[in-house]
Structure formats: structure tokens, C-alpha cells
Amino acid sequence: MYRSALASHAVSLCLSIPGGLLLSGLVGCAREAPGAAGTAAAQEGYPRLIELPSGARMLVTSEPRRIVPANAGALDLLTELVGPDRLAALPRQALDYSVLAERGASERAAWDALPRFERYLAEPLLAGRADLVVSDPWGALETTQRLREVGVNVLELPDVSCMADVEANLRLLGRALDLEPRAETVIAAWRRRADALRARGAGRGQRALAYSYYGSQGACAGSGSTLAEVFALCGLANAAGHLHGHASMSFEDLLALDPDWIVVAHRGEGEGEGGTIALLRSEPVLAQLAAVRGQRIVELPQRLFASNSQQLLEAAELLSERLERARAARRE
């Protein structure tokens, strides 16, 4: 799919062709860019041809000024590179699940003022004259296709399982926005935080399990999950490390693992009254778990329990603090 300019309009191109192929077929394929009104002189740093992880290329011919994150993870990365003046709209609940969730009202004000959309659909994004949409592989395929058909660049950030993936996504976004030096500065700061967490080693020598219960079935986070990365940053061993990704877990499985710590989301959606922590504390068959007997169940905010951005660092910092606080309380 191609996007080019009509006369004096600034535009972006999304080229779903493998690297190395000649950019052909542009003549006769021009479409006016949504939101690219007015005359735009050539901008320093543009056009930019971005190599994508899929092997495709994305051509950005002018600086994106009406960016739309399709989810909280994309918003998190954008907050490191640009201000709210560069965004056109936000998903309805994105702020509450983003790094901005705990910021003060004055710091959030400009972000709160941005228009909101309920679902990832093409129509509201086109109405908002989006010139770059930042999404992920889980976004509605038909929406992504529709946006590209009418000439809107959609940058799909690959799945995340660790901080190295988050860094790669920030670099990719930095290239699209001509902000590579800024991205590298942010990554250096992230790495200092990660190094401090590893040196702290709040969970060293302990086994932990990330667990959720949804009314009829339990689930855990195995290897290759973002919570496995959070545990590693804290020095914790993942008790479900023999499983991959998110796996089901029965009470029998949980009892067999018997981790030192159980980490749960605070009232996760679909978990019932009181959330998973209430179940762990009230279910008679689970009373023999060491973590239940020793009151070693730690809650994380839902936004951190399911993060796929730099919030992994915040999750590890908060978990480290709560591990240390719990141990200190037992010594008193």
C-alpha cells in the first residue's frame, strides 16, 4: 500500500514490500494524506525509509504531528519521545494503564485533554486526521488494513517479553520520528535502573509465581512472559519457569510448586469479588501453601501486572520494595 502527495501536501508512505525491491507503481497511486493540509516545505530528516522487523519498509516523508497510540504500551513509549502536542487522540482507558497513571493532575492535564476513542477502528482515527498510528500485532487487522489502504502509516511494534524488546521498540519508534539520539538517552537511563535492580537483588534465592484465578481456572506466567522478566530483574526465580508463556494452573499444580512468594494483580478484571488474593486466603485447600501461611502474597497494580513497556522496570521496583517491606515486617 502506498501513500504519496497531491501537489503541496506532506505525506507518509507505508510500503509492505521486502527490503531491496524497487519502489515501483507510485504513479497513479497518489492519495491525499488525512490531516496533511497546507503547504509543507521539505523537513530536515525526512523522508525517512524505516526498515521494519517484518522485512517490510515504511517511508515517512514528513514529521508525524498527529500520532495515535492504539494501546497503553504504545503510549508509554511515545511519552519518552514526544509531548501531547504531537498526538491526535488516545484510547479511552490508555492513560489509566500507562506510565502517566500515577502522575499528578497538572502533569497529566495536557494528556487528559486529548480526544479519546473507544475502539481501534479506522473511522475515528481518520476523522482525527491521524498521520501515524502506533499499534501492535494484536490490533484489529481490518483496521490496520483500512488505514494503510487510505495512506495512513501504521507502525506495528513487535511483541514484548523482556526489556531488550522494549528497547528495540523504542529504537524503531525513534527512527520513525527522527529522534534516535533521544531514544538512546532514554534506553541508557532504563539500563541504569535495571542494573540497580539487579544489584539490589530483593528476591535473590527465592521462588515466585505470578498467578491469576478467573472464577473457574487458574493461570500463571511462565518463561518468555513479561512477568518472568520482572522476576529476573528482582533476582527471583520463576517457579513456573518450566512452562512457556501464560499457562493454565490447577490448585494441584499450585500446591506442587509451592512457591515462596505469590504475585497477583490487584482486583484484576474477571477475577471475582476480592480478586485472586481473596481466593488464595480463603480457599481451604490452598491454606497449606507456604506463601499463604507466611503471608507472602504480593499485589501489583493491574497496569504493572500486564505491562509490555518500560513499566516492567516500575513493576520490578515496586515488587522489590514490597518484598523488602514484607521481610522487614516479619523480623519485627
N, C-alpha and C positions, 0 to 999 in steps of 0.2 A: 504494500500500500504506500502511496506516495502523497506528499504534501508539498506544494510549491507556492509561488506568489503570483498574484494578479497585479501587474504594474508595480505600484509602490508599497505593497503590503508586506510586512515582515511575517515570516512563517517558520514552521518546523517540518521536518520530514521524518517519517518512520519507515525505514526500509527493511522489510523482512526478507533479506537476501543474504546468503552466506558471504563472509569476508572474501574479498578478492574479485568478486564479479563486477563487471562494468555496470555503472548506474545508467540503465537504459530505460526507454519508454517514458521519459519525463514529458516530452512534447505532447500536448493534448490532454495531459492529466492534471492540469493546474486546478486547484480549488482554493477559494478564499479561506484564509485561516480564521477560525472563530476567535473573535477578540483581537485580531490583528489590525485594528482600524488605524488610519492615519499613515503618514509617510514616515518611514524609519530609515535613517541613514545606516550604512554599514557599521556594525558594532565591533569593537576590539574583542578578539577571542572567538568570534563567530564568522562563518559557520563552523560547527564542530561535528565531526563524524565519530560517534561513540561505538566502540566495539562492545557488544553485549555478551554475557556469559553463554547465551544460546548459540552463538556464532553469527547471529544477525548483526546488522548495523542500524544505528539510529542517527539521522542527520538533524541537528538543531541549528537552524540558520539565524536565529536571533535570541537574545536573552529572554528566557521564560519569566514573565511578570505576573501570570495568573495561574499559579501552580495549585493543584488539588491533590492532597494525600487521600488515598482511598481507605486508609485504616490508621490506627493509632501508631503502629510501628513506623510507617512512612512519615507520619507527623513528627515522631521523635527525632528521626534523622534530619528532617528539614529544620527543626528548631536549632540544630547545631550550625547550620549554614546560612540561613536567611531569616528575616523577620516576618511578622504577619503581613507587612505591606506587600510581600511578594506572593501571597496566597489569595486565591479567589473564593474558596469555600472549604468547609470541613465536614466530615461525617458527624452525625448528630451527637454521638457519645464519645467521640475520639478524645476530647480534652480530658475526660474523666479517667481514661485509661492510658494517658500519655505522661511524659515526664513533667508536664505542666500541672498535673492533678493536684499536687500539694503546694503549688506556688501561691503567693499572696494575690489578693484581688487586683491590686494595682499592676502587678506583673502580668497577670492574665488578661487584663482588660481589653487590650487590642486583639488578642486571640479570640476572646469571648464575643467580640463584636463581629466576627466574620460570619457570613451566611452559612447555614447548615443544610445538609441533605440527609434524608432518611436511609436511602439505599444506594448502592453503587449501580446507578442507571445512567445511560447516556444523556437523556433529555435534560436533567437539571445541570449536568456538567457543561453541556453545550449552551444552555441558557445563560450560564455563568461565564461564558467565553473562556473556558479553560484553555491554556496553551501547552500545559504539560501535566499529565496525570501520573502519579507515583503509586503503583499498585504492587501486588504480589501474585504468585501463581494461583492463589485461591480466589481471586476476584472473578466475578461473573464473566465467563468467556465471551458471551454475546455482547456484553457492554464494551469490553476491550476491543472486540472486532468492529463494533459500530463506530467507536471513537476514531479508530485508525482509518476506517473507510472514509470518514469525512475530514481526515487530515490532522487529527489531534495526536500528538506524540503520547504514547503510554509507556512509561519505563517500569517494567516488571522487575522488582527486586527478588532475587532467589531466596529460597527458604533459608532459615537461620537455625543452627543448632549450637553455636558457640560464638564467642566474641570475635574470633577470626572472621566468621561470616558477616557479623555486624560491620566490622572494619571494611571488608570488601564491598559491602553495600554502600557505605558512606563514600568510599572512593569512587564508586560508579556514579553516585548522585553528584559528587563533587565535579566529576568530569563533565556531566551534562550541564551543570550550572557554571562552568568555568571558575570553580572555586577549589581547585586541587590543593593549594597551599593551606587554605583554611581547614580542609578535611584532614590533612596530615597533622596539623596542630591539635585538632580535636582528638585524633587517634593517639597521639603521644600522651595526652592527658588521661585518656582511658587506660592506657597501658600502665601509667604510674599508679592509678587506682587499683588495677588488677595486681600489680606487684605488691602493693601494700596489703591487699587482702591475703595473698599467698604467704607473705611474711608473718602476718598476724596469726594465721592457722587456727582460727577459733574452733574448728571442728576436727582438728587433727587426731587421728586414732579412733574416731567414732564412725558409726554407720548410720545413715539416714535414709528415709523413704519418703518420697513425695506421693501423697495418697489422696484420693477423692472418692466419695461414695455418692451415687446418684439415685438412691431410693431402692434399687434392686441389684446393683452391681458396683463393685469397687474397681478402681483403676489406679495405675501407678505410672511414674515416669522412669523409663529405663535408659540405657545408654543411647547417645545420639539425640537426647532431648535437651531443651534449654535449661531445664531444672537440673539435669546432670552437670551442666556447665556451672550453674550456681553452686552446687555442692562442691565441685572441684575447686572453685575459687575460694571456698571456705575451708578447704582441707578435709572435707567429709568424704567418706567412701559411700557410693550409691549402693544401697542394699539390693536394689533391683537392677544392678549393672549387667546381670546375665541376660536380661530382657532388652529388646530394642524398641526405642520409641515409646509410645504410650500403649500400655498393655493392660488387659483386664487382670483383676486380682481378687480372688475369693478370700473369705475370712481364713480359710485353711492355709492359703498361700501366705497371708499376712502373718499368721501365727508361726509358720515355719521360718519366715525370715527374721521375725522378732528384732527389729532394728533398735538401736539406741535412741534415735530420735525419729519422730514422725512429723513431717511438714505438710500443712494443709492450707487451703485458701480460706480466707475469712468469708464465710457465707457465700460460697460460690453458687452461681446460677444453677438451679435444678437440684441442689443438694438437700433440700428439705429444711424444715424448721431447725434452727440452730446450726445447720451446716454439718460438715464431716466431723468437726471436733466434738459436737454433741453426741454423735453416734459412737465415736470412739470411747467417750467417757461413760456412756450409758449401756452399751451392749454387753451383757454378761459374759459372753464367750470371749470377748476381747480383753476382759479385765486382767488376764494373766500376762498380757504384753508388757515387756519391760518399760517401754515408753509411757504406757498408761499408768503403771504402778508408780513410776518415778516422776510423773507429771512432766514428761519431756515431749510434749506436743507443742509445736510452734506454728502460729498462724502468720501468713503473709497476706498483704492486701491482694485482692484478686488481680489487679493490674500487673503486679510483680510476679504472681504465680504463673501467669500465662504470657509473659512478655517475650518479644522477639526482637528487641532492640538493645540500646545501651542501658536500658533498665535492668538488664541482667546484673550489671555492676551494683545498682541500687539494691536489688534483691539480695545479693551476696553480702553487701554491707549491713543491711538490716538483719539478715539471718545471723551474721556473725555477732552483732550486738545482742540479739536475743539469746543466742547460745551462751554467750559470756554472762549475761544477766541471770539466766536460769541457773547456771553453775554457781554463781556468787550467792544467789538466794538459798541454795541448798547447803552452802557452807555456813550460813548464818545460824 
